[in-house]
Amino acid sequence: MTPSPGGRVATPSPGTRDGGFPVTISIVGSTGSIGTQTLDVVSQDPSGYDVVALGAQRSVDLLVAQALAFHPDVVAIGDASLAAELTSRLPSGIEVVAGTDGLASIATVADVVVNGVVGFAGLTVTLAALEAGRRLALANKESIIAGGPVVARVRQTPGAEIIPVDSEHCAVHQCLRSGHGDDVARLLLTASGGPFRGRKADELATVEVAEALAHPTWTMGPKITVDSSTLMNKGLEVIEAHELFGVPYDAIDVVVHPQSIVHSMVEFVDGAVVAQLSMPDMRLPIGYALAYPGRLGTPFGAIDWSALSVLEFEAPDRATFPCLDLAYLAGRTGDLAPAWLNAANEVAVEAFLAGRLAWPGIAEVVEATLDRYEAGAGAGGRTVDDVLDADATARRMAEEVVRTKDVR
Ligand code: MG
């Protein structure tokens, strides 16, 4: 295949972790959907994994309950105004750190760092874990999408590695283990199609927030669920796949698969397609990222083949769901364009959830914001500040666009 800018396709190479068992784990975003499911996975094998750090933005009650159950050494709270309350409710042996720096600091203290933070805020956690040479179990796709040029550099730190905790990328990671990177023809990312699959633009003009949040196959947080309804989630995942595996955009395709059982596929140059199948259950990708290159001893999402009757595949409706192609456009533009795409989308989704923007307005805001993107000096020397600036500028522009839109 044509070599990508990052060189040959990055097939995962099994290695060994230092330090032996138990593997220490830090969970940033421990009170969210990925965080609570990670603790569920760890609970199945308490002798194999030791949770040494937990962090959340502001859910003090759940964070306290988790700390009392898992006895970490340190607990981080993103909202520093809650640090005193948190400290007063924890045993004195547990250290409390606060603020964005506090959350980033716990991303350096374990063998495996789970980044389950929602949105762009996860960037500092991703960078801290990689700079410290840790394994990053990455559920926060926004950080590798928006921060691509910086993350790519920091990933070269000795010991640093990213194991994706996104069902599609976990699937691709597994499928790539069956061949050589040079023999990869293309990646096929599957998409459920979301709650609005089969509907046309005129039917989607007035959909309610609750309808967008009713995902047919996956139970996830509100932001990613809205992203699934627009297909922006798949678009972001195309960029994520490009960044993670170094595959060019022309060799990444999206296939709608409503059952969400085939989690993604890799096609090799001889025509063979290798797929990973399981019932939709995020605990499988979480366990994979913890146990890699081995396998978690507990099955999650195992298929009952006597009950499984049909697997359907169809092409995505790119006209009704323009966010998919907007993501390809941003990805191909490269440099900081994906940061703009991500920021505009976060602003638009927030406005939609708050009732300030109609559902079709999400794509309109993203498109109008991306229209204003001007290519900068070049991707080679990007700094974290460049990414933060791009994010802030794009957010400001997206907010301006939101204000020009009718709610419906
Ligand atoms: Mg996914």
Boltz pocket constraint, residues with backbone or C-beta under 6 A from the ligand:
constraints:
  - pocket:
      binder: B
      contacts: [[A, 166], [A, 167], [A, 168], [A, 237]]
      max_distance: 6.0
